[in-house]
Amino acid sequence: MDSTGVPHILEHTVLCGSEKYPCRDPFFKMLNRSLSTFMNAFTASDFTMYPFSTQNGKDFQNLLSVYLDAVFFPCLREQDFWQEGWRLENENPTDPNSSLVFKGVVFNEMKGVFSDNEHLFAQHLQNKLYPDHTYSVVSGGEPLAIPDLTWEQLKQFHATHYHPSNARFFTYGDLPLENHLQQIEGEALCKFEHINPNTDVPPQPHWSSPREDHVTCSPDALAPDSAKQNTLCVSFLLGDITDAFEGFTLSLLSFLMVSGPNSPFYKSLIEPKIGSDFSSVVGYDRSTKEASFSIGLQGMAEEDTERVKRIISQTIEDIVENGFEEERIEALLHRIEIQMKHQSTNFGLSLASYIASSWNHNGDPVELLRISDSVAKFRQALKENPRFLQEKVKHYFKDNTHRLTLKMSPDEAYLKKQAEAEEKKLQEKVQALSDDDKKEIYEKGLELLAAQSKVQDASSLPALKVSDIEPTIPVTPVHMGAAGGVPVQYCEQPTNGLVYFRAMCGLNTLPEDLRVYVPLFCSVVTKMGCGALDYRQQAQQMELRTGGMSVSSQIIPDSAQMDTFEQGVLLSSSCLERNLPHMFQLWSDIFNSPHFDNEERLRVLVMMSAQELANGIPHSGHMYAMTRASRHLTPAGGLQETFGGMEQVKFMKRIAEMPDLSHVIRTLPRIKKHLLNPDNMRCALNATPQKMSESAAQLESFMKDVAENKKERKPVRTNIIKKPLDPLDDSGPSRNLITEPNFQPCQMKTFFQMPFSVNFVSECIRTVPFCHQDYASLCILARMMTAKFLHGEIREKGGAYGGGAKMGGGGVFSFYSYRDPNSMQTLSAFRKGVEWAKSGQFSQQDVDEAKLSVFSAVDSPVAPSDKGMGRFLSGITDEMKQSHREKLFAVDQKSLVDVAERYLSVGQRTCGVAILGPENVTIKKDPSWILKTPLESNTNNVHFYTFSTSLPNYRNNLQKPAHKQQQRCATRKA
């Protein structure tokens, strides 16, 4: 038991070839030979999961066969261990005189993971709360421990753990179960005898007294307050997670204690503004054999340590004394009712993740899924004992001596110490080598490079054919109407008793100097109170009456013209059918009388938002790099950087640093007048056929309530074009888009020096919009380049966690890499990829595989709540989707070579480049690069700047508070 990451490296290596499928890396090859809607692998603290999903029965059998053979009969070749885990290799594998360095995909992945202070804290907290067994080590691998793992140890771990007696199988869907069981039995189980795997995790011995500990981290230059970068958290060891009802109760208790402005810990820790947000680990965590509960703050000052400890203790005392309001408990049970009715496209995967931990420790997975029974039992327990929850708080928190207080503080020398420790480890390895050893390392490096460069024979792998793809898309019927003079799209769907409402409000009349504030406006407008409700009452009513209410900024590129786009904000909410009037009343109050004048409340929201943005960069550096690289390529790109790039992180940091927010308070109502204006608005309703007319009537009533906000305002820009909402009715209502026919794209290379040990690299190229004849070819080309060239260059040879190319709906073709030890080498790989495509050195099979991969995304399932949204937001009709589909089918080798030459060739292209990464001497010496530290910003004579980013999806613990979810899984795919 150690932190070499053997389960994580094994997870990678079993997917690199097996007895039946011996080609290198069948996992990545199957991404292009199937119509899977999900393929991945996760290593948690005490289990590894290999999930996949598809809508095609034949595909399901193919993927099950590949996964079964990979898990139970892998090749586990030494070369695959070197590539995926770690190796000593010459920096330049073809030069025996170049320095020896550590390489390996998992080694670089975990360096990236440990560059993230949130993850670092979560890892330390778990290791120190459970110090006596499995959870005291890093299952993903601690970077400096990974080079201690040997190939023999890897094979031994597989031999002792990867046995059917130690495995659990989960299937979900409408395919016959008997077929799955027969295949699992025939291809795997019948080849083994039952054994006792002896992998039970023993309980953690309970402490007789609480403990304290301290760790350090790298300072964060983007922190909302650079002088307040300490984190403090108190974590409690709870009960065994196999007790389903106790776990259900504790998850509800956790929600009541920490979630939302009405919770006791929010009031006592967040509202006094001692820190910027809750600690990165907060709430109930059932991912370990014995659950835990954590509470604390990040972004706090060193001198507030004792104060925060006292507040946590006092808040627990107060809960034991006073309990919770009945209305809050009802709001929580209402939330569970909505979660049970809401249909998501990844429901099966969510269930698998939800039951995995408990089932892994021999809990009853079926009992865990009987949520309604647990709700009834919970209500009965409260009825029989009004102090039921208070007694749980006393037992698990007040009287619990197994309690860890962990503090993390920044150390200016942290990165330097890490680099020195890695160099010391490297030198220890190198100095132990003889000349013959070094020669062998060089020769093995060449052998690995040759294997990585060799075209692989994947003929043993099963594959669907392009002819297996449905030639036409299913039609989603929508009906256009109006409510209070505002256009409405009605879409009747089996929504399981829920109604989904959206409204798109245009930004065209908003003065230019206010646009930078739009994401901030969106994040606070539903959280500061409205009408007769203060912000706490508003939050309570939202919990009691809706499935959530949110506002988000939208930049929607036109499907036909490159320099045309729509800008706006999207209002979204859902509710049970019985609560329709209440939901629309809440929206009416937000439109008619939002509260913006509470500076204390605004400051709390600003600090939390700024902290969240700063914390998001290590997870999503590739997204920031792509956004920045495409900034000057289209008019929409500039706004996307303002709303969703590094500039927004800096803008929110500067807002958070302002001692006086009165300027912001004066700005928000000005924005509201332009955005919450029915004159620039269109709506959409998704509901059951039985409830659509009632929903429409409630929407009509809402529009009457907010009619006084309707005011015709002049657009800030004159270059507005109108596009009909219904393509068959030019005289009907329209979308108002901004067009810039004289826009001049320009090339720019930007480097952000960040406190990371790895890079995020992107190069973006201006091409064509969605409806253009060449768009489909560029989509196929991006997928083919990723699978057939870039994956080998960037991940296998370069050691990055991920990399590839993608074609965006805005007409920008993007190259990217994720957690990448290289920068200039990766940019060179992008250019080599273009030359490879232009050479036409790919087969029809390669083209067909790329089509399968693209269609798996195009045909991914859409939830009833989201049907018709493509048309509502982007104006892309079913007919346009079908036309795109036919263009995808028609793509051939000649068209791929043609688009590579015409759009991606040096001299033909207009491109932007961006890198986020550690100090780079090569770039510093190159005057063609713009260098930025995290604190620098281009203000362009505007007061401030803006952002919000989408994060990668991580495996969630379903009962965690929605606003904070730990990720303790190492994942296979970037």
N, C-alpha and C positions, 0 to 999 in steps of 0.2 A: 504494500500500500504506500504510494508515493505520489508526487506531483509531476511525474514525467509525462502525464497526459496519455498513458497507454490506451484507455478506452476511446479517447477522441481520435488518436492516430489510427487505431484499429478501425474505427468507424469509417475513416477515409480509405484505408487500405483494402478492406474487404470489398469495396466497390470498384477496385482496380483490376478485376478479372477473377474468374472462377473456373471450376472444372469443366462445366458445360459451355461456358462463355469465356474462353481464355484470352480474348483480345484485351489490350490495355484500356482501362477506364470505360467499361460498359455502361456505368451510371450516366456519364455525360453523353455517351453515344445514344443511349435510349431517350434522352431528352429530344432527340431529332428523329427518332424512329417510332414515336408514339404520339397519341393525342392526349397525353396526360394533362390533367388540370393542376396537378401538384406532384412533385417528386422531390424528396429531400431525405436527410438523415439528421438526427439530433442526439447529442450526448449530454445528458443531464448529470446530476451529482451521483446518481446510483443506478442509472439504466441508460441504454441507448435505444432509440426508436428509429425504425425505418419505414416511414409512411409514404404512400402514393395514392393518387385518385385519378379516375378517368370516367368518362361517360360512355365508353365503348367496351362492350363485353369481351371481344377478342383481345383488345388492348389490355384489359384487366388481367387476362390469363397470361399474356406475354410478360407484363411487368411483374406479376406474382412469381413467375418462373425465374426471371432474372434476379429478383430480390432474394428468393429462397436459396438459389444457388450461391449468390454472393455471400449471404450471411453464414450458411452452414458448410459450404465447400469452396472457400476462397483460395486463390493461388498464394497470396501473401508473399509475393516475390520481394527479394531484397531491394531491387531497384525501385519498386513501388514504395517501400518503406523509406528509402532515401528521398524520393521525390515528395511524398506526402508528409512524412514526419520531419526528419532532420538529416543533414549530412555535413561533413566537412568537404569543401570543394574549393578549387582555385576560383578567385573572383572572376577571372576570365577563364572559362573551362578549357579553352584552346591554348592557353599560355601557362606552361608549367612553372614559370617564374613569378606569376602574379600571386598575390597574398592568398592564404587560405582563410576562408570565412565560413560562418554558419549559413546554411540555406535550408529550405523546406517550407512547404505550404502551411502546415500547422504551426511551425515555429514563427513564421511571419504573421499568421493570423492572430496568434496569442500575444505577440508583441503589440499588435493593433488593439486587441481587447484590453490589455493592461495599460494602454495609453489613455483609456477612458476612466476618469476618476470615479464615476458612478459605479462602474463595474468593479473597479479595484476595491472600493469600500464594501460592496456587497460580498465580494469574495472573502475579504478579511473577516467580515462579520460572521459569515457562516463557519469559516475555519475555526474561529475562536469561540463561538457559541457551542460547537460540537467538537471539542478538541481530542476526543478519545477514539475515534474510529473513522469510518468512510468519509465523513464530511469535513475532516480536518485537512484534507488534501485537495488539490485543484484537479478535478477530473478532466478539464480541458487542456491542462498542461501549463505549468508556470514556465515562462520562457527560459530561465536559466537552469531549470531542472530537465527540460525536454532533451538536451544533449546527453543525459545520463541513460536514456532508454536504449536498449539493444534490440536488434532484430529477433534474437532468440526469446527475449522477454515478451515481445509482441506476440510471437507464435504461441508461447506458453499461455498467455492471457486468453487467447482465442480458444485454445484447447480446453481450458478449465471453465470458461464462461459461456461460450457460444454453443450450447447444447439445447435440443428441444425441451429437455427437462427444466431448463432455466429460462424458457421463452414463453411468451404469451402472444396470441394472435387475435386481432380485432378486425372485423369487416363490417361495413355499413353500406346500405344501398338496396336496390331493387333486383339485383341479380340473385339466382337461386343459391342458397347457402350450401346445399349438398355438393355442388360443383366445386366450390372453394375448398371444402373439407377434403374431398377426394384428391384434389390437386396437391394440397399441403401434405396429406398422408403419402401420396405416391411419389412426390418429388423430394421429400425431406424426412418426415417422421419415421417411415418404415425402414430407414437405413440406420436407425439408432436404437439402442437399448435404454430403458429407463435407468437413470442414476439419481443420486441425491447430490445436487450441485453444490450444496453447502455455501450458498451465497447470501444467507439471511444477514441483514444488518442488525447488530445488537443495539439495544437501547443505550442512549447516552446516560452515563451515571449522573445523577442529579447532584448539584453543588449544595453544600450546606450554608454557603454565604455568597453574596453577589461578588462579581469580579469587574475590574476595569482594565482597559488596555488603550494603547495609543499607536497609530500608524501615520506615515507621511505620504504625500502625493506631490505631483507637479503643480505649481501655481497655474491658474487659468487667467490669461490676459483678457478674456472676454467675460469674466465674472461681473455681475452687476455692480459689485462694490469690491474693488481690488484689495481693500483693507479688511474685508470680512470674507474669508475663504475657509473657515473651519467648519467641519461637520461633526455633529454629536448625535449618537443614537443609543437608545436603551432597547435591548432585545431580550425577550422572555422565551424560555423553552416551554412549550405547551404539551398537550397530550398526543397519543398515538393517532395517526391520521386514518387508521382503519376503522375507528369508531365514527361511522358516517354521520349520525345525528349530532354528535358532539362537535365534529368538524363543521357541519352546517351552522350550528349555533354560534361557534366562534367566528366564522366568516361574517355572519350578520352582525355580531357584536363589534367586530373590527370596523365594518362599514359605519355603524352608528358612532363609533369613537373618533374616526378620522376623516370621513368623507363629507366634503361640502361645508359651507360657512356656518351651518347649524350644529356641527359636531363639536364636542367639548375640546378636543385637541386643536382644532382649527382656531377656535376662539382663544385658547390659552397660549398657543405657540405661534400661529401665523399672524393673527391680527395685531399683536404688540410690535410686529416688524423687527423682531430680534434677529431673524434670519430671512433668507430670500424665499425658501420653500421647505416643505418637509424633506427629510433626508431621502437619499435615493432608494433606500429600503424602508418601506413603511407599510404597516398593516399586517394582515394575516398571510402566512406563507405555508402552504401544505405540500411543498415540493420535496420535503425530507421526511424520513420515517416518523419522526416526532415534529409536529408543526411548531412554528414560532410566530411571535407577534413583535413588531418593531415600531418604535416611534422616536422621532428626533427631528433635527433641523440641519439644513446646509446653509452656506452663505452667512455664517454668524461670526462674531468677533470672539477672540480667545478669552477675553475677560467675562463673557457671558456664560461660560461653561457651567459654573455652579448654579447660576440663576436658572438655566434651562433644566438642569437635573431637578431642582426644587419644583419647578412648574410641572414637570412630568409626574412627580410623586403626588403633588397637591391635586392635580387633575384627576388622577386615579382615585384619590380619597373622595373627591367631590362626586365622581360617578357612583362610587359605592354608596354614598350618602343620598344622592338625589335621583339616580337612575336616568331614564330617557323619557321624553315626551311621547305620549301614545301616538300622536300624529306623525312623528318621525318613524316610528316602527311601522305604521300603516304605509307610509311613503316607500319604505324599503320593501315591504311585501308586494306593493304595487309594482315596483321595479322588477321584482322577480317574475311577476305575472307577465309583464311585457317581454322580458327576456325569453320566457318560455314560448310565447306566441310568435316572436319575431323570427322570420326565416332567413338564414344566411346561406351563402353558397358553400361555405366550408364547415357545415354543421357536423358531418361525420368526423372530420379531422379534429374539430373542437372537442367532441365527445371523447375521442381517443386520448387527447392531451389531458382532459379533465379527469379521466379515471386512471391514467397510467400510474401515477405515484402510489395511490392506495392499493391498486391491484398488484403492483410490483411487490408490495409488502403483505400480500395475501388478504387484502381487504375484499369485500364483496362489491364488484363493480356495478351489479344490478341495483343493489340497495342505494348506491351513490346516485343513481339516475332517477330514483323515485322522489323527485323534488316536491311534488304535490303532497306526498305523505309527510315529508319533513316539515313543510309549511304548516300542515294541520297539527302535527305533533308539537311544533314550536308554539302555535297559538294556544294549544291545550296547556302546555307547560306554563305559559304566562298567565293563563286564566287561573290555574291551580295555585300559582305562587307569584304574586305581583313583583316580588323581589328576585325572580329567577335570574335575570341578567346581572343584577347587582351582585348576587352571590357568586356568579361566574367571574366577574371582575375581581372580587375579593380573593377568590381561590387562585386564579391564574396570574394575577398581576400584583395585587397588594401584598399577598402572603407568599409570593413565589421567590425563593432564594436562588433559583437558577436564572440569574439575570446578569446580562453583560452590558456594561456601558463602554462603548467604543468611540474614541475621538480620532478624527483625522485632520491634520493640519498641513499646509503647504510648506515645502522645503525648496528654496531657490536652487539648491544643488541636486535636486532629486534626479533630473534627467542625466546630469553628469555622472552621478553615482551609479545609475542604471547602466550607462554606457561603459563605465569603468569596470563594473562587475561582469558585464558580458565580455569585455576585452580580456579580463583576467581569466575567465572560464575558457575562452578561446585559446589563450596562450598556454594554459595548463594542458589542453588537448594537443596543441601543436608541438610543445616542447617534449612531449612523450613519444613523438614520432621519430622513427629512424628514416634515413634517406629512402630505403626500400618502401617504407610505409607511405611516404610522400609520393613516390613514383606510382604506387598502387592507387592512391587517391586520385592522382591525375588520370590514370588509365581508366579507372571506374567512372570518373567524371565524363570522359570522352564516350565511354560505353552508354552512359545514361543519356547524354546529348544525342547520340546516334539513335537510341531507341525512341527518344522524344521526337526526333526529326523524321523518323520512318513512317510512311503511310501505313496505317493499321488495317488489317483485314478484319472487318466487322461482320463478315458473312455468317458467322455462327449465331449472331444475335437475331431474335425475332423482330419483325418490322411490319407495320401497317403499310398499305399502299396509298397513293394519292387517291385512287379510286374508292378507298374506304371513307373518304371525306364526303359529307353530305353536299350535293351540288347547290342546294338553295338554303337560305336561312328561313327559320320560322317567322311569320309576320306577327308583329305586335300591334294590334289595333289600338288607335287612339282617336279621341273625339275632340275637336276644337270647339270652344265656346267662349263665353265671357261672363264676368261677374263684376258689377259696378263699373263697367266700361274697361276692365282690365282683361286681356286675353288669358284664357285658361285651357290647359291641356288635361283632359280626363282620360285615365287609363284604368280600365276595370281589370282587377287581378285577384287571385285567391290569397288575400293578405292575412288570413287567419284572424279576422276581427280587429285588425289595426288599420288606421288611416295614416297615409304619409303625405305631408304637405311640403311643397317647395315654392319659393318665390325668387325670381331673378330680378334684381334692381340695378339699373344702369348707373354707370359712373360718369357719363359723358358731360354732365353739367358741373361736375366738381372742379373747383379751381385747382390748377396744377400744383400749387404749393401745399395743398391738403392731401394729395394722393398718398404721400409717404405714411400718413397716419392711418390709412384704411385698415391694415391688419390689426392695429391696436384697437381701433373702433370696433372691429368685428369681435375681438376677443373679450371686450368689456361690456358691450351693449346689452347682453342678456344676463349680466352678473352684478348690476349696480342698483337694481330696484326699478320699479315702474308703477305708475298710477298711485294707488293708495298703499302699495307694498314696498317695504324697505328691502334691501338685498337679501336678507335672511328669509323673509316671508316669500319673496319671489322664488328663491331656491327651493323652499319647501313646497310651494304650489307646483313648480315644475316637476318635482319628484312625485308628488301625489297625483298629478293629472296628465303627465306626458311621458314619453320615452326619451325626452331630451329636446332641447331647443338650441340651435346654433346658427351662427352667421360666419361665412367664410368668403374671402376674396376670390374672384374668378377672372382669369385671363384666357379667353377662348379664341384661338386662331381661326381665321376663316378657312373653310374647306376648299375654296377655289382660288383665292388670291393670297400671295405670300405676305404682302405688307398691309393686310387688313385684319382687324381683330375686334372682338367685343370685350369690354371691361365692365365688371359689375361686382355685386356681392350676392351670395346665395343664402337665402333663409331656408332652414331645414328643420322639420319637427315631425314627430309621430305621436299617436295616442291611441288608446282603446276607443272603439266607436262610441262608447257611452260618455267619453270625456271631450268630444269635439267642441262643444260650446266653451268649455273651460280653456282648451288650448288656444282657440282663436281670441278669447278674451285677454289672455296673456300677451299675444301678439299685438292686439289693439292697444293695450297699455304701453307696450314698448314703442309703438308708432306714435301714439298721442302724447305720452308723458314719460319718457325715459328719464331716469335720474343720472346726472353726470356730475353733480356738485359735491359729492362726498370725497374729499381729497384723501382721507385716510384709507378708504376702501380702494380708491384708484391706485394708490401707492402699493398696496398689497398685491393687486392684480398685475401691476407693471413689474414688480420685483419677481413674481412667480413666472411671468411670461419671459422676462429677460433670462432668468436662470434656466428655464426649460430650453430656450433657444441655444444658449451656450453649451448646455449638456448634450444637445442633439448632434453637434458637429462630428464627434468621433464615430457615431453610428452611421452618419449619412454624408460623409465627406465627398463621396462621388457625386451625390446629388448637387451639393454646393458647387463642386468643380464644373459640372455640366451647365448649371445655371449661369455661372460666371462666364464660361467659355462662349456661350451663345448670346451673351448680353448685347453685343453690337451687330448681330447678324440679321435681326428683324426688329421692327418697332415693338412687337409683343415681348421680345427678349429683354429689352431694357426695363419694361414694367415688371417682368417676372423676377429680375434681379432685385428691383426695388421691393416687391412684395415677398419674394421667396429666396433671397440669396444672402451672401455674407453682409451686404449693406444693411439688411434688416436686423441682423444680430447686433451690429454696431449701433444702429439707431436705437434699439431697445436698451442697450447698455447705457447710452447717453441719456435717454429718458429716465432710466432708473437712477442715474447719478444726480439728476436735477434736484436741488434742495426744495424747489418750489414748483408744484405742478399746475399752478393756476393758468399758465399759458395753454397747457393741454386741456384743462377743464373748459376753457373758452373755445377751444378748437372743436371738441367732440360734437356740441350741438350744431355747429356750422356744417359738419359732415352729415349729420343726421338729416338736415333739411334737404340735402341733395339726394341722399341714398334711400331713405325711407319715404319715397315719393311715388304714389300710385301712377303718376304720369309716365314713369320710366320702368314699368313693372310688368312681368308676366308670371303666371302661377301654374302649378301642376298638382294634380291630386291623383294618388293611387289608392284605390279602395275596392272592396268587394262590389259586385253588381247590385247586391241588395241594399247597400248603404251609399251608393254613389249620389243618388238624388238628394239624400239628407246632407251628405258632405258638401254638395254643391250649394245647397241652401245656406249652410253655416258659413261657407266662404263668401257668399253674396252678402250676408249680414256683416261679416268682418270688413268687407270692402266699404260698406256704408259707414261703419264706425270710424274708418280711417280716411274718409273722403276729404276731410278738411286739410289733410296733408298734401292733397293733390294740387300741384301747381306747375304750370308750364314754365320751364326755365330754359334759357338758351344754352346750347352746348358750348363748351369752352373752345372747342375746335370746330372749324367750319367744314372740314373734310369728313362728313358723315355720309355713309351710304345705307340704304334700307334694304333688308332682305326679308321676303315674306315668311312668316312662321309656317304657313301652309304652302308648299311649293306649287300646289295646284290652284291657289287663289292669290293672284298678284294684288288684288284690290283689298285684301284683308289686312289684319294687323301684322306688324313687321318687327324685326330686330334692328337696332341701330348700331352699326359698326363704324369704327374709326378706320380710315384708310390713309396711307401715306405713300402715294404713287411716286414721289420723288425721293423716297428714303434711300440713303447711300450706306450700305453695310461697310464695316471696316474691320480690319484684322487687328487683334490685340492678344498679347501673351501676358498673363498675370500669375505671379507666384505669391502665395500666402505662406509666410513662415509660421508654423504652428508647433506647439509643444507635443509633437507626435514622434514616434519612432518609425512610422511608415508613411507612404504617400497616397494621395488620392489624385488621379491624373485624368484629365479630359481634353479632348480635341473635338470641336464641333464645326460642322460644315453646312453652309446654307444650300438647300436643294430646292424641292418642289412641294406644293401643298397636297392635301389628301386626294383631291379629285384629279390631279394630273396623271397622265398616262404612265409616267415613270415612277410614281409613288410606290406602286405594288412591287416593282422590281427592286427598289431600294430597300423595302421591308425584307424581302427574301434575301437580298445581298447581305444585309446586316446580320441576319440570323446565320447565314452560311459562313460568313467571315468569322463570326464568333466561334462556331463549332469546329470549323475545318482549319482555321489558322490562328486566330488570336488566343484561343484557349491554350493551345500548345505553347505559343510564344510567351504569353504573359503569366499564366498560372504554372504550367509544367516546367518550362525552362526558367522563367523569371521568378517564380516562387510567390507571386501575389495571390491573395485569397480569391480574387475574382477579377474578371475583365472581359471586355467584349465591345460590341457595337449595337446600336439601336436606332431605329428610324422614328422620329417624333412626329406627332400630328401637326405640329407647327411648321413642318418643312425643314427641320434641322436634323441632320444625320450626326449622331454622337458616338465617339469612341470614349471608353472610360476604363479605369482600373480601380480596384478597391483593396485597401490594406496591402499596398505594393511596396516592396523594399527598393524598387527602382523608380526613376523618373524619366531621364533622357532616353534610357534603353526602351522604356515603354512607348514613348513618343515615336521612336524609330520603328518599333513593332507595328504601330498604327500605319505608318507610311509603307512598310513592307507588306502589310495586309492589302493595301490598295494595289500595289504592284502585283501581288499574287492574284487578286481578282481580275486585274486587267489582262493577265497572261492567259486566263481561261483554263488554268490547270486544275479543273474540277470536273467531275463526272455528272451524268444525268441523275445518278443515285444521290449525289451530294445536293443537287437542286431539289429533288423530291423530298429528301430529309428536311431541308430547310423549310419547304412548304408545310410539311407535317407540323413542324415546330411552330410556325407562324399561325397555322390554323388552330392549334391547341389553345393559343391565346385569343384568337378572333372568336372562337366558339366556346370560350369558357362560360360556365353557367352564369345567369343573371337572376338575382333574387326578385321576387314579385315587387318588392319595394322600389327596385331600380329599373324596372321595365319602362321603356319609353324615355329614359333620361338622356340618352345620346341625342335623340331628336330634340328634346326640350332645351337642352343646353347648347348644343353645337349646330343644330339644324340638319344633322345627318339622318336622313330618312332610311327606311328599310330598303327602298329602291337604290339609294346611293351605296348602302352596305353591300347589296347584291352585286352592283356594278364593280365595286372594289374586289369582291370575292371572285368574280369572273376574271378580273385582271390578274389576281394572284394565281389562279389556275393556269393562265396563259403564259406566265413568265417562263422563259427558256434561257439556255446558256448564253445565247447571243445578246439578249436584252440585258443580262447581268454584266457582261463585259462592257457593253455599250454605256450603261449608267455609271460604271466605275470610271470609265475614261472621261465621260462628259461632266460629271459632278465632283468626283473625288480626286482627280489627278492634280498634282502640283501645277500651278499655272491656270488651271480651269476653275479652281475653287476659291471661295471666300471663307476663311476659317478663323476661329478663335481658340485659344489654348488657356487652360487654367490648371494649376497644381496647388494643392494644400499639402504641406509636408514639412519635415525638419529642415534645418539649415542646409543650403545647397550651394556649394562653392562655384560649381560650373555656371549655374544660373546667375549668381551674383556678378560674375565676370562678363556676362553677355548683356550688352546695352539694349538688346531688342526686347528684354523682359521688363515689365513693371513689377517692382518688388513691394510687397506690403507686409507689415507686421499686423497682428490682429487688431491693433488699436487705430491703425490708419483708416481713413475713409475718404471717398470722393463725395463731397457734398453738393457739387454742381450748383452752388448758390441757393440750395434749398435748406430749410432749417435743419432737417434731420433725414434719416433714411429708414427702410423697412424690410421685414421678412417672416416667412413660415415655411417649414419643410416637411416633406413626407418621409417617415422613417421606415426602415425595413421592418417587415413583419417578423416578430419573434413569437416563440411559443409562450402563450400566456397561461397563467394560473387563473382559471375562470372566475374564482370567487374573490380575487384581489380587488381592491378599490380601483375603479376605472382610470383614475388619474395617475396612478403609479403602479407599474407592474415590473417586477424584477425579471431579468433575463439571466438565467444561470445555465443556459444551454450553449454548447458550441455547435454551430450549424455547418452543414456540408457546403451549402451554396451561398454565394454572395448575393 
